[in-house]
Amino acid sequence: MSKKTKASWAEPYKIKMVELLKMPTISQRKKMIIEAGYNTFLLKSKDVYIDLLTDSGTSAMSDRQWAGLMLGDEAYAGSENYYNLEKSVKKYYGYKYIIPTHQGRGAENILSKILIKKGDIIPGNMYFTTTRLHQELAGGTFIDVIIDEAHDSKSLHPFKGNIDLKKVEALISKYGKDKIPYICVATTVNMAGGQPISLENLKQLRTLTKKNNIKIILDMTRIAENAYFIKLREKGYSKKSIASIVKEICDQTDGATMSAKKDALVNIGGFLAINDKELFEEASNLVVVYEGLHTYGGLAGRDMEAMAIGIQESVSDNHINARIGQVLYLGEKLKEAGIPIVEPIGGHGIFLDAKRFLPHIKQDHYPAQTLAAEIYIDSGVRTMERGIVSAGRNSKTGKNYYPELELVRLTIPRRVYTQAHMDVVAESIIKVYKRKEKIKGLKMTYEPKYLRFFQAKFEKL
Ligand code: F0G
């Protein structure tokens, strides 16, 4: 016995209530995917078996969060739950001021309107769909400053979410610091496959931005997952708690937008956090136009209470170990079977590399969109395209973006599925991989103007 066996881990919770799964038959699935125009966003949930479309708003809340719903203070102004949320944000993230919003993009809209002027440049560590669109709608241009390794699905760089400081310096000299209101830094970069940024890199960026009087705004949507990778991979952090690493990340920044539907374990909610009082006042004023009064921002009191509790639960070491442990379990299974996936395995899901999975399908024929549809047909498992369809078109030239990464995301909701579900998912992917040569691409038959991946329709070639 030379091989050291790793101790098993288990979920740090037990199940109190269950929701029965739907199990559509193969003939139903074939019919449904055609009706949905080969777009998994257009499937009905009742036709899905295991739903890995997203980890957004799909988490299971704890009994404490459900109890929190009953403590909803549904006052129009000054709800008790708003103050509990404010306390939680201050305690765990350290930001001075907070404005609740209905979800992450609500915060992105307000932030972009306050900080971006026409002609501004917003550097960021890879785009996110809604974030970039709000920057563009406010008159700005997003420019990617992530390290090159992030665009290579095979690179094993431990922090593929890092920012290339040379790219930032080049932008400052090209456009001038006054054209750059802030740098948008995402934790565990979604579109790169859930890849983290290191604290070392963030601190270097802080020094550079301080010198140039440029703000750092965090997209802190998956911050606890990022903290896990820092603890695991970055020198000096192995003995620190996830909570303290989360706080240290926030401390390097001037504010944040948050989609609480991910790490913060709620089904709806988000916020904008900021340290500058004047900006806070401006945002408090604007939020009443788009979301609701600044003490509820489009949420019910009970939603804010569940969020306040979820934030606390999300930074527990036990929680995050099991959460990412489950993602790793699925990823390792797929790797063992030779399935091409983005590595290192990220925080919120497994990303299949559709260019390597279906090398005979040209990017113009949507390999990732095709693969997501095939997986659904095979097993009723719903996944999502993150490739050319998601990337959309350049808003100025109208030309398609051709992203290096053409991926299918198997996003794991938090505290929802078991290890056995992961086995079923892996088996289905392996089955599809075995018949990959027979799979044909798609053509787009309907393209909406904004965020086309949500509603576009396709037909088989
Ligand atoms: N930022 C990141 C990194 C996200 O992943 C998302 C949402 C948002 C912002 C916007 O937040 O949905 O609450 O308005 N991502 C979801 C996903 C939709 O499936 O990855 P939202």
Boltz pocket constraint, residues with backbone or C-beta under 6 A from the ligand:
constraints:
  - pocket:
      binder: B
      contacts: [[A, 53], [A, 54], [A, 55], [A, 56], [A, 103], [A, 104], [A, 105], [A, 106], [A, 128], [A, 130], [A, 131], [A, 186], [A, 187], [A, 188], [A, 190], [A, 219], [A, 221], [A, 258], [A, 259], [A, 260], [A, 261], [A, 269], [A, 270]]
      max_distance: 6.0
